[in-house]
Amino acid sequence: MKYTYYPQNICPKEITFDIQNDVITEIHFLGGCNGNLKAIAKLVDGWTVEEIVSKLAGNTCGYKDTSCADQLALAVQEAYQAQSKVG
């Protein structure tokens, strides 16, 4: 299932990815630090929701209380819950 998440308080305006059961692939960020976000997407491609959340949730960026990585963790959790309601 393709999922789109609209993050809050970070530079990217949108995060999209595929979720199949609890595995996340094809992660793309719209906006933000292109090189860093492509690297994050490659590093976690094929990880489970639990793996992504355990490694990325709670990361902050500068003075912000969140980050692109933290918002990705929130996005995959939301997608997993939405998928569970549909299936």
Backbone bond lengths (Angstrom), bond angles and torsions (degrees), N, CA, C in turn:
res aa  C-N    CA-C-N  psi(-1)  N-CA   C-N-CA  omega(-1)  CA-C   N-CA-C  phi
1 M - - - 1.446 - - 1.525 108.33 -
2 K 1.304 116.52 130.36 1.466 122.29 175.44 1.523 107.49 -80.02
3 Y 1.345 115.63 135.71 1.463 120.12 -178.15 1.523 109.45 -131.03
4 T 1.319 116.48 139.28 1.461 122.74 176.86 1.516 108.36 -120.21
5 Y 1.333 114.80 131.93 1.467 121.99 -179.49 1.523 107.88 -124.74
6 Y 1.317 116.33 137.76 1.466 122.58 179.08 1.529 108.20 -107.44
7 P 1.336 116.72 97.88 1.471 121.04 -173.92 1.527 112.79 -70.12
8 Q 1.332 114.05 161.90 1.459 122.22 -179.95 1.532 110.23 -116.64
9 N 1.329 116.41 139.12 1.467 123.92 171.73 1.524 114.57 63.61
10 I 1.334 116.97 28.90 1.462 121.45 172.20 1.518 108.45 -134.55
11 C 1.319 117.39 169.42 1.464 121.74 -176.90 1.531 113.99 -68.16
12 P 1.337 119.92 -47.02 1.468 119.01 179.46 1.525 111.84 -62.14
13 K 1.308 114.97 142.78 1.470 120.89 -179.16 1.523 112.22 -92.85
14 E 1.344 116.13 -14.94 1.458 119.16 -174.84 1.530 109.84 -158.07
15 I 1.324 115.65 143.45 1.463 122.02 172.83 1.526 106.27 -125.90
16 T 1.328 116.55 127.33 1.458 120.52 176.26 1.520 109.28 -122.45
17 F 1.315 115.98 150.55 1.463 121.35 178.88 1.515 109.03 -165.83
18 D 1.313 115.55 166.82 1.456 122.13 172.98 1.515 108.09 -101.49
19 I 1.332 115.79 142.46 1.457 121.57 175.00 1.518 107.85 -129.21
20 Q 1.312 115.81 125.99 1.460 122.97 176.53 1.517 106.57 -126.13
21 N 1.318 116.89 110.43 1.466 122.83 -171.35 1.522 107.93 60.27
22 D 1.338 118.90 -105.90 1.468 119.44 177.19 1.529 112.07 -122.26
23 V 1.339 117.04 18.24 1.466 121.54 -178.67 1.533 109.80 -103.88
24 I 1.330 115.48 132.22 1.467 122.89 -176.59 1.530 109.86 -107.35
25 T 1.342 115.58 130.91 1.470 121.53 177.22 1.527 109.32 -140.92
26 E 1.329 115.29 171.15 1.475 122.48 173.59 1.532 112.73 54.31
27 I 1.319 116.12 50.52 1.475 121.53 -178.49 1.532 109.57 -81.68
28 H 1.335 115.30 132.73 1.466 121.04 177.62 1.531 108.96 -139.26
29 F 1.326 114.77 136.16 1.459 121.92 175.17 1.525 107.98 -108.24
30 L 1.325 117.43 136.65 1.456 122.40 175.52 1.519 107.62 -101.49
31 G 1.333 115.85 107.17 1.455 121.72 -176.60 1.519 110.91 94.17
32 G 1.312 116.16 178.41 1.460 120.65 178.75 1.524 112.64 89.67
33 C 1.306 116.36 -167.31 1.470 123.89 -177.98 1.519 109.57 -78.49
34 N 1.299 116.42 94.18 1.457 123.49 -170.22 1.526 113.60 -49.33
35 G 1.303 117.95 -52.03 1.466 120.71 -177.31 1.520 112.82 -63.90
36 N 1.316 116.58 -46.31 1.465 120.23 179.82 1.518 111.96 -63.98
37 L 1.324 116.43 -40.96 1.461 119.52 -177.05 1.531 111.80 -73.16
38 K 1.322 117.14 -33.50 1.470 118.94 173.94 1.520 109.87 -65.31
39 A 1.322 117.15 -37.08 1.471 121.11 178.67 1.520 111.25 -65.68
40 I 1.340 117.06 -46.07 1.469 120.18 177.60 1.524 109.39 -58.11
41 A 1.330 116.63 -46.89 1.466 120.85 -178.54 1.528 111.55 -58.91
42 K 1.320 117.28 -41.90 1.472 120.62 178.82 1.521 111.70 -68.25
43 L 1.315 116.05 -40.98 1.468 120.19 -177.45 1.520 113.18 -63.99
44 V 1.327 117.03 -38.76 1.464 119.57 -175.30 1.529 113.30 -99.21
45 D 1.319 117.80 0.92 1.462 120.94 178.83 1.530 110.31 -58.34
46 G 1.318 116.61 125.18 1.458 121.62 -179.40 1.518 114.12 90.61
47 W 1.328 117.35 -1.71 1.463 120.95 177.67 1.520 109.67 -78.08
48 T 1.316 115.40 158.60 1.457 120.70 174.40 1.529 109.61 -82.22
49 V 1.315 114.45 164.39 1.466 120.40 175.96 1.528 109.61 -55.77
50 E 1.321 116.96 -46.31 1.461 121.07 -178.41 1.527 111.86 -60.55
51 E 1.329 117.41 -41.45 1.475 120.46 179.40 1.527 110.85 -64.23
52 I 1.321 116.62 -44.44 1.465 120.43 -179.45 1.528 110.23 -63.79
53 V 1.301 117.04 -47.00 1.466 120.88 -179.03 1.527 111.05 -62.74
54 S 1.329 116.93 -43.25 1.466 119.43 -176.97 1.531 112.28 -65.64
55 K 1.320 117.49 -30.58 1.474 120.61 -178.62 1.526 113.75 -92.14
56 L 1.331 117.94 -31.89 1.464 119.86 -169.63 1.523 115.86 -109.45
57 A 1.318 117.97 -24.02 1.471 119.85 -177.78 1.523 110.69 -62.59
58 G 1.319 115.11 135.89 1.461 120.49 177.06 1.517 115.03 91.11
59 N 1.331 118.07 -7.62 1.467 119.94 176.07 1.519 109.11 -66.57
60 T 1.323 116.32 141.04 1.460 120.94 179.71 1.519 110.35 -117.07
61 C 1.330 115.60 166.03 1.462 121.93 179.55 1.524 108.11 -130.41
62 G 1.328 115.88 113.99 1.457 120.00 179.46 1.515 111.95 54.70
63 Y 1.320 116.67 -127.42 1.465 122.55 -178.45 1.531 112.90 -83.29
64 K 1.327 117.03 -6.61 1.468 120.61 -177.10 1.526 110.90 -78.61
65 D 1.313 116.34 153.32 1.466 120.05 178.21 1.530 112.03 -91.43
66 T 1.318 116.47 12.82 1.459 123.18 177.80 1.524 108.40 -145.74
67 S 1.317 116.98 -178.49 1.461 122.79 178.12 1.517 107.92 -157.42
68 C 1.317 116.52 175.08 1.464 120.41 176.16 1.528 110.15 -61.26
69 A 1.318 116.89 -41.04 1.462 120.76 179.27 1.528 110.69 -64.69
70 D 1.316 117.17 -43.97 1.462 121.88 178.48 1.527 110.71 -62.47
71 Q 1.320 116.92 -42.41 1.458 120.36 179.40 1.536 111.31 -67.05
72 L 1.336 117.47 -34.00 1.462 120.14 174.32 1.524 110.03 -62.63
73 A 1.315 117.06 -41.77 1.469 120.89 177.99 1.532 110.32 -60.88
74 L 1.321 116.73 -43.26 1.464 120.21 177.38 1.529 110.99 -64.17
75 A 1.326 116.07 -40.18 1.466 120.76 -178.58 1.520 111.83 -63.43
76 V 1.336 117.38 -44.53 1.471 118.95 -177.77 1.524 110.94 -69.79
77 Q 1.331 117.25 -33.09 1.463 119.99 175.22 1.530 110.41 -63.83
78 E 1.324 116.53 -45.86 1.456 121.42 179.86 1.531 110.51 -61.73
79 A 1.331 116.68 -44.17 1.464 121.00 -179.89 1.522 111.22 -63.46
80 Y 1.310 116.49 -41.41 1.467 120.57 179.74 1.533 110.68 -62.48
81 Q 1.321 115.86 -42.41 1.468 120.05 178.64 1.525 111.29 -66.77
82 A 1.326 116.82 -40.72 1.472 120.63 178.88 1.519 110.52 -65.23
83 Q 1.321 116.30 -40.59 1.464 121.67 179.17 1.520 110.47 -63.25
84 S 1.311 116.82 -39.40 1.461 122.08 -179.79 1.529 111.54 -64.70
85 K 1.321 116.45 -34.60 1.469 121.18 179.12 1.515 112.04 -71.73
86 V 1.357 115.40 -34.34 1.469 120.92 -178.98 1.520 110.15 -75.18
87 G 1.347 116.48 -44.71 1.470 120.77 -173.77 1.419 111.73 -94.08
